[in-house]
Amino acid sequence: MPDTQQQLLHLVIGGELTDLKGFTFKDLDQVDIVGVYPNYASALVAWRAKAQSTVDNAHMRYFIVHLHRLLDPGQDAKSGT
């Protein structure tokens, strides 16, 4: 029987920001694409590892992007979450 459950994709990226209050990367060529993960829990593990490894640079930020929400913007309304 095929798995009909929607795959939840999470992207972990990061880099040095131009301003601590914004989300603009200083150099897009230097954005660190950590990986794509099948669930939030594994993305969170990767995010924590990268965030902790760059703690000495206050301008470095890592983010978890919910790719499944970009692919299906109505998903939250459908699932009620």
PyMOL Python script that loads the backbone (N, CA, C, O; Angstrom):
from pymol import cmd

cmd.read_pdbstr("""\
ATOM      1  N   MET A   1       0.844  -1.178   0.000  1.00  0.00           N
ATOM      2  CA  MET A   1       0.000   0.000   0.000  1.00  0.00           C
ATOM      3  C   MET A   1       0.894   1.248   0.000  1.00  0.00           C
ATOM      4  O   MET A   1       1.779   1.347   0.850  1.00  0.00           O
ATOM      5  N   PRO A   2       0.700   2.194  -0.910  1.00  0.00           N
ATOM      6  CA  PRO A   2       1.538   3.383  -0.966  1.00  0.00           C
ATOM      7  C   PRO A   2       1.264   4.311   0.213  1.00  0.00           C
ATOM      8  O   PRO A   2       0.154   4.367   0.743  1.00  0.00           O
ATOM      9  N   ASP A   3       2.304   5.034   0.604  1.00  0.00           N
ATOM     10  CA  ASP A   3       2.187   6.002   1.692  1.00  0.00           C
ATOM     11  C   ASP A   3       1.515   7.251   1.140  1.00  0.00           C
ATOM     12  O   ASP A   3       2.076   7.921   0.273  1.00  0.00           O
ATOM     13  N   THR A   4       0.327   7.570   1.627  1.00  0.00           N
ATOM     14  CA  THR A   4      -0.413   8.727   1.134  1.00  0.00           C
ATOM     15  C   THR A   4      -0.246   9.945   2.029  1.00  0.00           C
ATOM     16  O   THR A   4      -0.781  11.012   1.727  1.00  0.00           O
ATOM     17  N   GLN A   5       0.488   9.799   3.122  1.00  0.00           N
ATOM     18  CA  GLN A   5       0.722  10.927   4.021  1.00  0.00           C
ATOM     19  C   GLN A   5       1.628  11.942   3.334  1.00  0.00           C
ATOM     20  O   GLN A   5       2.617  11.571   2.703  1.00  0.00           O
ATOM     21  N   GLN A   6       1.290  13.214   3.458  1.00  0.00           N
ATOM     22  CA  GLN A   6       2.082  14.262   2.824  1.00  0.00           C
ATOM     23  C   GLN A   6       3.445  14.351   3.491  1.00  0.00           C
ATOM     24  O   GLN A   6       3.566  14.309   4.715  1.00  0.00           O
ATOM     25  N   GLN A   7       4.458  14.474   2.661  1.00  0.00           N
ATOM     26  CA  GLN A   7       5.812  14.616   3.181  1.00  0.00           C
ATOM     27  C   GLN A   7       6.014  16.055   3.647  1.00  0.00           C
ATOM     28  O   GLN A   7       5.726  16.997   2.909  1.00  0.00           O
ATOM     29  N   LEU A   8       6.503  16.218   4.853  1.00  0.00           N
ATOM     30  CA  LEU A   8       6.765  17.539   5.401  1.00  0.00           C
ATOM     31  C   LEU A   8       8.252  17.837   5.247  1.00  0.00           C
ATOM     32  O   LEU A   8       9.087  17.239   5.926  1.00  0.00           O
ATOM     33  N   LEU A   9       8.573  18.754   4.361  1.00  0.00           N
ATOM     34  CA  LEU A   9       9.968  19.082   4.085  1.00  0.00           C
ATOM     35  C   LEU A   9      10.388  20.328   4.845  1.00  0.00           C
ATOM     36  O   LEU A   9       9.663  21.322   4.887  1.00  0.00           O
ATOM     37  N   HIS A  10      11.577  20.260   5.446  1.00  0.00           N
ATOM     38  CA  HIS A  10      12.129  21.386   6.196  1.00  0.00           C
ATOM     39  C   HIS A  10      13.542  21.650   5.714  1.00  0.00           C
ATOM     40  O   HIS A  10      14.361  20.734   5.638  1.00  0.00           O
ATOM     41  N   LEU A  11      13.828  22.905   5.386  1.00  0.00           N
ATOM     42  CA  LEU A  11      15.143  23.339   4.926  1.00  0.00           C
ATOM     43  C   LEU A  11      15.833  24.086   6.057  1.00  0.00           C
ATOM     44  O   LEU A  11      15.229  24.947   6.697  1.00  0.00           O
ATOM     45  N   VAL A  12      17.098  23.759   6.304  1.00  0.00           N
ATOM     46  CA  VAL A  12      17.886  24.490   7.294  1.00  0.00           C
ATOM     47  C   VAL A  12      18.955  25.269   6.527  1.00  0.00           C
ATOM     48  O   VAL A  12      19.787  24.690   5.829  1.00  0.00           O
ATOM     49  N   ILE A  13      18.913  26.603   6.674  1.00  0.00           N
ATOM     50  CA  ILE A  13      19.895  27.473   6.028  1.00  0.00           C
ATOM     51  C   ILE A  13      20.378  28.504   7.042  1.00  0.00           C
ATOM     52  O   ILE A  13      19.757  28.714   8.084  1.00  0.00           O
ATOM     53  N   GLY A  14      21.488  29.133   6.717  1.00  0.00           N
ATOM     54  CA  GLY A  14      21.979  30.174   7.598  1.00  0.00           C
ATOM     55  C   GLY A  14      23.098  30.964   6.959  1.00  0.00           C
ATOM     56  O   GLY A  14      23.581  30.647   5.873  1.00  0.00           O
ATOM     57  N   GLY A  15      23.487  31.987   7.659  1.00  0.00           N
ATOM     58  CA  GLY A  15      24.570  32.829   7.188  1.00  0.00           C
ATOM     59  C   GLY A  15      24.665  34.092   8.011  1.00  0.00           C
ATOM     60  O   GLY A  15      23.906  34.306   8.956  1.00  0.00           O
ATOM     61  N   GLU A  16      25.607  34.911   7.633  1.00  0.00           N
ATOM     62  CA  GLU A  16      25.826  36.164   8.352  1.00  0.00           C
ATOM     63  C   GLU A  16      24.822  37.206   7.867  1.00  0.00           C
ATOM     64  O   GLU A  16      24.655  37.406   6.664  1.00  0.00           O
ATOM     65  N   LEU A  17      24.160  37.861   8.804  1.00  0.00           N
ATOM     66  CA  LEU A  17      23.159  38.879   8.487  1.00  0.00           C
ATOM     67  C   LEU A  17      23.783  40.261   8.463  1.00  0.00           C
ATOM     68  O   LEU A  17      24.801  40.502   9.113  1.00  0.00           O
ATOM     69  N   THR A  18      23.169  41.180   7.706  1.00  0.00           N
ATOM     70  CA  THR A  18      23.655  42.559   7.658  1.00  0.00           C
ATOM     71  C   THR A  18      23.256  43.328   8.913  1.00  0.00           C
ATOM     72  O   THR A  18      23.931  44.280   9.306  1.00  0.00           O
ATOM     73  N   ASP A  19      22.167  42.914   9.535  1.00  0.00           N
ATOM     74  CA  ASP A  19      21.629  43.627  10.700  1.00  0.00           C
ATOM     75  C   ASP A  19      20.982  42.596  11.616  1.00  0.00           C
ATOM     76  O   ASP A  19      20.272  41.706  11.148  1.00  0.00           O
ATOM     77  N   LEU A  20      21.224  42.710  12.910  1.00  0.00           N
ATOM     78  CA  LEU A  20      20.674  41.754  13.866  1.00  0.00           C
ATOM     79  C   LEU A  20      19.151  41.780  13.933  1.00  0.00           C
ATOM     80  O   LEU A  20      18.534  40.808  14.369  1.00  0.00           O
ATOM     81  N   LYS A  21      18.543  42.879  13.507  1.00  0.00           N
ATOM     82  CA  LYS A  21      17.085  42.998  13.577  1.00  0.00           C
ATOM     83  C   LYS A  21      16.386  42.557  12.294  1.00  0.00           C
ATOM     84  O   LYS A  21      15.156  42.552  12.227  1.00  0.00           O
ATOM     85  N   GLY A  22      17.163  42.186  11.274  1.00  0.00           N
ATOM     86  CA  GLY A  22      16.552  41.829   9.995  1.00  0.00           C
ATOM     87  C   GLY A  22      16.838  40.396   9.591  1.00  0.00           C
ATOM     88  O   GLY A  22      17.322  39.584  10.379  1.00  0.00           O
ATOM     89  N   PHE A  23      16.522  40.115   8.340  1.00  0.00           N
ATOM     90  CA  PHE A  23      16.709  38.776   7.790  1.00  0.00           C
ATOM     91  C   PHE A  23      17.469  38.829   6.465  1.00  0.00           C
ATOM     92  O   PHE A  23      17.347  37.921   5.643  1.00  0.00           O
ATOM     93  N   THR A  24      18.250  39.884   6.255  1.00  0.00           N
ATOM     94  CA  THR A  24      19.002  40.046   5.020  1.00  0.00           C
ATOM     95  C   THR A  24      20.404  39.486   5.198  1.00  0.00           C
ATOM     96  O   THR A  24      21.143  39.902   6.090  1.00  0.00           O
ATOM     97  N   PHE A  25      20.761  38.537   4.339  1.00  0.00           N
ATOM     98  CA  PHE A  25      22.093  37.947   4.414  1.00  0.00           C
ATOM     99  C   PHE A  25      23.126  38.917   3.860  1.00  0.00           C
ATOM    100  O   PHE A  25      22.880  39.610   2.873  1.00  0.00           O
ATOM    101  N   LYS A  26      24.273  38.955   4.503  1.00  0.00           N
ATOM    102  CA  LYS A  26      25.360  39.839   4.101  1.00  0.00           C
ATOM    103  C   LYS A  26      25.889  39.476   2.718  1.00  0.00           C
ATOM    104  O   LYS A  26      26.156  40.362   1.906  1.00  0.00           O
ATOM    105  N   ASP A  27      26.042  38.185   2.442  1.00  0.00           N
ATOM    106  CA  ASP A  27      26.590  37.715   1.172  1.00  0.00           C
ATOM    107  C   ASP A  27      25.864  36.428   0.778  1.00  0.00           C
ATOM    108  O   ASP A  27      26.085  35.378   1.380  1.00  0.00           O
ATOM    109  N   LEU A  28      25.004  36.513  -0.228  1.00  0.00           N
ATOM    110  CA  LEU A  28      24.215  35.344  -0.635  1.00  0.00           C
ATOM    111  C   LEU A  28      25.089  34.189  -1.124  1.00  0.00           C
ATOM    112  O   LEU A  28      24.686  33.029  -1.047  1.00  0.00           O
ATOM    113  N   ASP A  29      26.280  34.505  -1.625  1.00  0.00           N
ATOM    114  CA  ASP A  29      27.192  33.443  -2.054  1.00  0.00           C
ATOM    115  C   ASP A  29      27.722  32.636  -0.877  1.00  0.00           C
ATOM    116  O   ASP A  29      28.236  31.533  -1.063  1.00  0.00           O
ATOM    117  N   GLN A  30      27.603  33.172   0.324  1.00  0.00           N
ATOM    118  CA  GLN A  30      28.104  32.505   1.523  1.00  0.00           C
ATOM    119  C   GLN A  30      27.000  31.873   2.372  1.00  0.00           C
ATOM    120  O   GLN A  30      27.272  31.393   3.473  1.00  0.00           O
ATOM    121  N   VAL A  31      25.760  31.865   1.880  1.00  0.00           N
ATOM    122  CA  VAL A  31      24.661  31.242   2.627  1.00  0.00           C
ATOM    123  C   VAL A  31      24.938  29.745   2.732  1.00  0.00           C
ATOM    124  O   VAL A  31      25.237  29.075   1.743  1.00  0.00           O
ATOM    125  N   ASP A  32      24.831  29.251   3.945  1.00  0.00           N
ATOM    126  CA  ASP A  32      25.090  27.837   4.238  1.00  0.00           C
ATOM    127  C   ASP A  32      23.781  27.053   4.125  1.00  0.00           C
ATOM    128  O   ASP A  32      22.878  27.213   4.945  1.00  0.00           O
ATOM    129  N   ILE A  33      23.694  26.211   3.108  1.00  0.00           N
ATOM    130  CA  ILE A  33      22.532  25.342   2.956  1.00  0.00           C
ATOM    131  C   ILE A  33      22.881  24.042   3.675  1.00  0.00           C
ATOM    132  O   ILE A  33      23.614  23.203   3.152  1.00  0.00           O
ATOM    133  N   VAL A  34      22.348  23.895   4.867  1.00  0.00           N
ATOM    134  CA  VAL A  34      22.680  22.754   5.720  1.00  0.00           C
ATOM    135  C   VAL A  34      22.054  21.483   5.182  1.00  0.00           C
ATOM    136  O   VAL A  34      22.725  20.454   5.094  1.00  0.00           O
ATOM    137  N   GLY A  35      20.776  21.533   4.818  1.00  0.00           N
ATOM    138  CA  GLY A  35      20.124  20.355   4.268  1.00  0.00           C
ATOM    139  C   GLY A  35      18.619  20.438   4.302  1.00  0.00           C
ATOM    140  O   GLY A  35      18.040  21.379   4.844  1.00  0.00           O
ATOM    141  N   VAL A  36      17.994  19.431   3.711  1.00  0.00           N
ATOM    142  CA  VAL A  36      16.537  19.292   3.692  1.00  0.00           C
ATOM    143  C   VAL A  36      16.200  18.055   4.512  1.00  0.00           C
ATOM    144  O   VAL A  36      16.822  17.004   4.358  1.00  0.00           O
ATOM    145  N   TYR A  37      15.208  18.195   5.382  1.00  0.00           N
ATOM    146  CA  TYR A  37      14.884  17.149   6.351  1.00  0.00           C
ATOM    147  C   TYR A  37      13.408  16.773   6.251  1.00  0.00           C
ATOM    148  O   TYR A  37      12.569  17.618   5.939  1.00  0.00           O
ATOM    149  N   PRO A  38      13.091  15.501   6.518  1.00  0.00           N
ATOM    150  CA  PRO A  38      11.719  15.010   6.347  1.00  0.00           C
ATOM    151  C   PRO A  38      10.768  15.342   7.490  1.00  0.00           C
ATOM    152  O   PRO A  38       9.566  15.095   7.392  1.00  0.00           O
ATOM    153  N   ASN A  39      11.303  15.900   8.573  1.00  0.00           N
ATOM    154  CA  ASN A  39      10.433  16.262   9.689  1.00  0.00           C
ATOM    155  C   ASN A  39      11.097  17.363  10.510  1.00  0.00           C
ATOM    156  O   ASN A  39      12.302  17.595  10.411  1.00  0.00           O
ATOM    157  N   TYR A  40      10.289  18.030  11.316  1.00  0.00           N
ATOM    158  CA  TYR A  40      10.780  19.164  12.095  1.00  0.00           C
ATOM    159  C   TYR A  40      11.827  18.730  13.122  1.00  0.00           C
ATOM    160  O   TYR A  40      12.797  19.451  13.359  1.00  0.00           O
ATOM    161  N   ALA A  41      11.642  17.585  13.716  1.00  0.00           N
ATOM    162  CA  ALA A  41      12.569  17.123  14.759  1.00  0.00           C
ATOM    163  C   ALA A  41      13.993  16.981  14.221  1.00  0.00           C
ATOM    164  O   ALA A  41      14.941  17.420  14.872  1.00  0.00           O
ATOM    165  N   SER A  42      14.154  16.381  13.057  1.00  0.00           N
ATOM    166  CA  SER A  42      15.502  16.222  12.506  1.00  0.00           C
ATOM    167  C   SER A  42      16.063  17.557  12.021  1.00  0.00           C
ATOM    168  O   SER A  42      17.270  17.786  12.099  1.00  0.00           O
ATOM    169  N   ALA A  43      15.198  18.437  11.522  1.00  0.00           N
ATOM    170  CA  ALA A  43      15.650  19.773  11.129  1.00  0.00           C
ATOM    171  C   ALA A  43      16.116  20.561  12.357  1.00  0.00           C
ATOM    172  O   ALA A  43      17.099  21.299  12.290  1.00  0.00           O
ATOM    173  N   LEU A  44      15.418  20.401  13.456  1.00  0.00           N
ATOM    174  CA  LEU A  44      15.784  21.101  14.689  1.00  0.00           C
ATOM    175  C   LEU A  44      17.150  20.648  15.205  1.00  0.00           C
ATOM    176  O   LEU A  44      17.931  21.469  15.685  1.00  0.00           O
ATOM    177  N   VAL A  45      17.441  19.368  15.113  1.00  0.00           N
ATOM    178  CA  VAL A  45      18.750  18.844  15.519  1.00  0.00           C
ATOM    179  C   VAL A  45      19.850  19.488  14.683  1.00  0.00           C
ATOM    180  O   VAL A  45      20.869  19.920  15.221  1.00  0.00           O
ATOM    181  N   ALA A  46      19.645  19.554  13.367  1.00  0.00           N
ATOM    182  CA  ALA A  46      20.638  20.169  12.473  1.00  0.00           C
ATOM    183  C   ALA A  46      20.769  21.658  12.755  1.00  0.00           C
ATOM    184  O   ALA A  46      21.879  22.190  12.784  1.00  0.00           O
ATOM    185  N   TRP A  47      19.641  22.336  12.963  1.00  0.00           N
ATOM    186  CA  TRP A  47      19.658  23.772  13.264  1.00  0.00           C
ATOM    187  C   TRP A  47      20.443  24.048  14.546  1.00  0.00           C
ATOM    188  O   TRP A  47      21.286  24.944  14.578  1.00  0.00           O
ATOM    189  N   ARG A  48      20.169  23.286  15.593  1.00  0.00           N
ATOM    190  CA  ARG A  48      20.879  23.494  16.872  1.00  0.00           C
ATOM    191  C   ARG A  48      22.382  23.304  16.726  1.00  0.00           C
ATOM    192  O   ARG A  48      23.167  24.079  17.273  1.00  0.00           O
ATOM    193  N   ALA A  49      22.780  22.281  15.995  1.00  0.00           N
ATOM    194  CA  ALA A  49      24.206  22.013  15.807  1.00  0.00           C
ATOM    195  C   ALA A  49      24.886  23.185  15.103  1.00  0.00           C
ATOM    196  O   ALA A  49      25.961  23.617  15.520  1.00  0.00           O
ATOM    197  N   LYS A  50      24.273  23.699  14.044  1.00  0.00           N
ATOM    198  CA  LYS A  50      24.871  24.813  13.299  1.00  0.00           C
ATOM    199  C   LYS A  50      24.829  26.096  14.124  1.00  0.00           C
ATOM    200  O   LYS A  50      25.803  26.849  14.137  1.00  0.00           O
ATOM    201  N   ALA A  51      23.727  26.353  14.806  1.00  0.00           N
ATOM    202  CA  ALA A  51      23.613  27.564  15.613  1.00  0.00           C
ATOM    203  C   ALA A  51      24.642  27.561  16.741  1.00  0.00           C
ATOM    204  O   ALA A  51      25.246  28.595  17.027  1.00  0.00           O
ATOM    205  N   GLN A  52      24.846  26.431  17.372  1.00  0.00           N
ATOM    206  CA  GLN A  52      25.820  26.345  18.455  1.00  0.00           C
ATOM    207  C   GLN A  52      27.250  26.465  17.947  1.00  0.00           C
ATOM    208  O   GLN A  52      28.117  26.991  18.645  1.00  0.00           O
ATOM    209  N   SER A  53      27.501  25.980  16.736  1.00  0.00           N
ATOM    210  CA  SER A  53      28.865  26.041  16.194  1.00  0.00           C
ATOM    211  C   SER A  53      29.263  27.450  15.767  1.00  0.00           C
ATOM    212  O   SER A  53      30.445  27.719  15.554  1.00  0.00           O
ATOM    213  N   THR A  54      28.291  28.351  15.641  1.00  0.00           N
ATOM    214  CA  THR A  54      28.585  29.724  15.211  1.00  0.00           C
ATOM    215  C   THR A  54      28.250  30.748  16.293  1.00  0.00           C
ATOM    216  O   THR A  54      28.056  31.926  15.992  1.00  0.00           O
ATOM    217  N   VAL A  55      28.181  30.314  17.529  1.00  0.00           N
ATOM    218  CA  VAL A  55      27.761  31.186  18.626  1.00  0.00           C
ATOM    219  C   VAL A  55      28.710  32.381  18.827  1.00  0.00           C
ATOM    220  O   VAL A  55      28.302  33.401  19.382  1.00  0.00           O
ATOM    221  N   ASP A  56      29.943  32.267  18.392  1.00  0.00           N
ATOM    222  CA  ASP A  56      30.900  33.359  18.558  1.00  0.00           C
ATOM    223  C   ASP A  56      30.658  34.528  17.602  1.00  0.00           C
ATOM    224  O   ASP A  56      31.213  35.608  17.807  1.00  0.00           O
ATOM    225  N   ASN A  57      29.853  34.338  16.574  1.00  0.00           N
ATOM    226  CA  ASN A  57      29.554  35.405  15.617  1.00  0.00           C
ATOM    227  C   ASN A  57      28.091  35.806  15.797  1.00  0.00           C
ATOM    228  O   ASN A  57      27.187  35.083  15.379  1.00  0.00           O
ATOM    229  N   ALA A  58      27.866  36.952  16.416  1.00  0.00           N
ATOM    230  CA  ALA A  58      26.506  37.401  16.729  1.00  0.00           C
ATOM    231  C   ALA A  58      25.654  37.633  15.486  1.00  0.00           C
ATOM    232  O   ALA A  58      24.426  37.603  15.568  1.00  0.00           O
ATOM    233  N   HIS A  59      26.288  37.863  14.332  1.00  0.00           N
ATOM    234  CA  HIS A  59      25.534  38.120  13.107  1.00  0.00           C
ATOM    235  C   HIS A  59      25.156  36.846  12.347  1.00  0.00           C
ATOM    236  O   HIS A  59      24.419  36.904  11.363  1.00  0.00           O
ATOM    237  N   MET A  60      25.653  35.713  12.799  1.00  0.00           N
ATOM    238  CA  MET A  60      25.306  34.440  12.151  1.00  0.00           C
ATOM    239  C   MET A  60      23.951  33.958  12.668  1.00  0.00           C
ATOM    240  O   MET A  60      23.711  33.915  13.875  1.00  0.00           O
ATOM    241  N   ARG A  61      23.084  33.600  11.746  1.00  0.00           N
ATOM    242  CA  ARG A  61      21.769  33.087  12.118  1.00  0.00           C
ATOM    243  C   ARG A  61      21.430  31.906  11.220  1.00  0.00           C
ATOM    244  O   ARG A  61      21.739  31.900  10.028  1.00  0.00           O
ATOM    245  N   TYR A  62      20.797  30.918  11.810  1.00  0.00           N
ATOM    246  CA  TYR A  62      20.304  29.770  11.064  1.00  0.00           C
ATOM    247  C   TYR A  62      18.789  29.718  11.211  1.00  0.00           C
ATOM    248  O   TYR A  62      18.236  30.116  12.236  1.00  0.00           O
ATOM    249  N   PHE A  63      18.134  29.225  10.181  1.00  0.00           N
ATOM    250  CA  PHE A  63      16.684  29.221  10.122  1.00  0.00           C
ATOM    251  C   PHE A  63      16.175  27.859   9.658  1.00  0.00           C
ATOM    252  O   PHE A  63      16.842  27.152   8.904  1.00  0.00           O
ATOM    253  N   ILE A  64      14.986  27.514  10.122  1.00  0.00           N
ATOM    254  CA  ILE A  64      14.277  26.341   9.607  1.00  0.00           C
ATOM    255  C   ILE A  64      13.141  26.874   8.746  1.00  0.00           C
ATOM    256  O   ILE A  64      12.266  27.596   9.224  1.00  0.00           O
ATOM    257  N   VAL A  65      13.168  26.507   7.469  1.00  0.00           N
ATOM    258  CA  VAL A  65      12.140  26.934   6.526  1.00  0.00           C
ATOM    259  C   VAL A  65      11.201  25.746   6.294  1.00  0.00           C
ATOM    260  O   VAL A  65      11.646  24.652   5.948  1.00  0.00           O
ATOM    261  N   HIS A  66       9.933  25.970   6.483  1.00  0.00           N
ATOM    262  CA  HIS A  66       8.929  24.918   6.291  1.00  0.00           C
ATOM    263  C   HIS A  66       8.573  24.862   4.798  1.00  0.00           C
ATOM    264  O   HIS A  66       7.618  25.498   4.352  1.00  0.00           O
ATOM    265  N   LEU A  67       9.352  24.096   4.047  1.00  0.00           N
ATOM    266  CA  LEU A  67       9.151  24.034   2.598  1.00  0.00           C
ATOM    267  C   LEU A  67       7.773  23.512   2.223  1.00  0.00           C
ATOM    268  O   LEU A  67       7.201  23.940   1.221  1.00  0.00           O
ATOM    269  N   HIS A  68       7.237  22.599   3.011  1.00  0.00           N
ATOM    270  CA  HIS A  68       5.917  22.051   2.694  1.00  0.00           C
ATOM    271  C   HIS A  68       4.848  23.139   2.712  1.00  0.00           C
ATOM    272  O   HIS A  68       3.849  23.035   2.001  1.00  0.00           O
ATOM    273  N   ARG A  69       5.045  24.158   3.500  1.00  0.00           N
ATOM    274  CA  ARG A  69       4.072  25.264   3.542  1.00  0.00           C
ATOM    275  C   ARG A  69       4.185  26.129   2.291  1.00  0.00           C
ATOM    276  O   ARG A  69       3.195  26.705   1.839  1.00  0.00           O
ATOM    277  N   LEU A  70       5.375  26.219   1.739  1.00  0.00           N
ATOM    278  CA  LEU A  70       5.552  26.977   0.502  1.00  0.00           C
ATOM    279  C   LEU A  70       4.985  26.211  -0.688  1.00  0.00           C
ATOM    280  O   LEU A  70       4.436  26.807  -1.614  1.00  0.00           O
ATOM    281  N   LEU A  71       5.120  24.892  -0.659  1.00  0.00           N
ATOM    282  CA  LEU A  71       4.621  24.060  -1.745  1.00  0.00           C
ATOM    283  C   LEU A  71       3.098  23.964  -1.747  1.00  0.00           C
ATOM    284  O   LEU A  71       2.478  23.846  -2.803  1.00  0.00           O
ATOM    285  N   ASP A  72       2.497  24.014  -0.546  1.00  0.00           N
ATOM    286  CA  ASP A  72       1.044  23.921  -0.413  1.00  0.00           C
ATOM    287  C   ASP A  72       0.599  24.915   0.661  1.00  0.00           C
ATOM    288  O   ASP A  72       0.384  24.534   1.811  1.00  0.00           O
ATOM    289  N   PRO A  73       0.459  26.204   0.280  1.00  0.00           N
ATOM    290  CA  PRO A  73       0.132  27.236   1.284  1.00  0.00           C
ATOM    291  C   PRO A  73      -1.168  26.996   2.033  1.00  0.00           C
ATOM    292  O   PRO A  73      -1.331  27.504   3.142  1.00  0.00           O
ATOM    293  N   GLY A  74      -2.094  26.242   1.468  1.00  0.00           N
ATOM    294  CA  GLY A  74      -3.356  25.972   2.143  1.00  0.00           C
ATOM    295  C   GLY A  74      -3.300  24.795   3.089  1.00  0.00           C
ATOM    296  O   GLY A  74      -4.313  24.430   3.686  1.00  0.00           O
ATOM    297  N   GLN A  75      -2.124  24.193   3.235  1.00  0.00           N
ATOM    298  CA  GLN A  75      -1.994  22.991   4.057  1.00  0.00           C
ATOM    299  C   GLN A  75      -2.439  23.230   5.500  1.00  0.00           C
ATOM    300  O   GLN A  75      -3.157  22.403   6.062  1.00  0.00           O
ATOM    301  N   ASP A  76      -2.034  24.326   6.100  1.00  0.00           N
ATOM    302  CA  ASP A  76      -2.399  24.580   7.492  1.00  0.00           C
ATOM    303  C   ASP A  76      -3.918  24.667   7.656  1.00  0.00           C
ATOM    304  O   ASP A  76      -4.466  24.189   8.649  1.00  0.00           O
ATOM    305  N   ALA A  77      -4.584  25.267   6.698  1.00  0.00           N
ATOM    306  CA  ALA A  77      -6.051  25.371   6.773  1.00  0.00           C
ATOM    307  C   ALA A  77      -6.699  24.000   6.622  1.00  0.00           C
ATOM    308  O   ALA A  77      -7.718  23.717   7.252  1.00  0.00           O
ATOM    309  N   LYS A  78      -6.102  23.143   5.778  1.00  0.00           N
ATOM    310  CA  LYS A  78      -6.665  21.807   5.547  1.00  0.00           C
ATOM    311  C   LYS A  78      -6.499  20.911   6.769  1.00  0.00           C
ATOM    312  O   LYS A  78      -7.394  20.145   7.125  1.00  0.00           O
ATOM    313  N   SER A  79      -5.326  21.025   7.405  1.00  0.00           N
ATOM    314  CA  SER A  79      -5.035  20.117   8.518  1.00  0.00           C
ATOM    315  C   SER A  79      -5.503  20.658   9.855  1.00  0.00           C
ATOM    316  O   SER A  79      -5.570  19.921  10.839  1.00  0.00           O
ATOM    317  N   GLY A  80      -5.832  21.957   9.895  1.00  0.00           N
ATOM    318  CA  GLY A  80      -6.287  22.541  11.146  1.00  0.00           C
ATOM    319  C   GLY A  80      -5.166  22.891  12.095  1.00  0.00           C
ATOM    320  O   GLY A  80      -5.410  23.182  13.266  1.00  0.00           O
ATOM    321  N   THR A  81      -3.897  22.866  11.589  1.00  0.00           N
ATOM    322  CA  THR A  81      -2.759  23.230  12.437  1.00  0.00           C
ATOM    323  C   THR A  81      -2.149  24.528  12.018  1.00  0.00           C
ATOM    324  O   THR A  81      -1.180  24.980  12.627  1.00  0.00           O
TER     325      THR A  81
END
""", "prot")
cmd.dss("prot")
cmd.show_as("cartoon", "prot")
cmd.util.cbc("prot")
cmd.orient("prot")
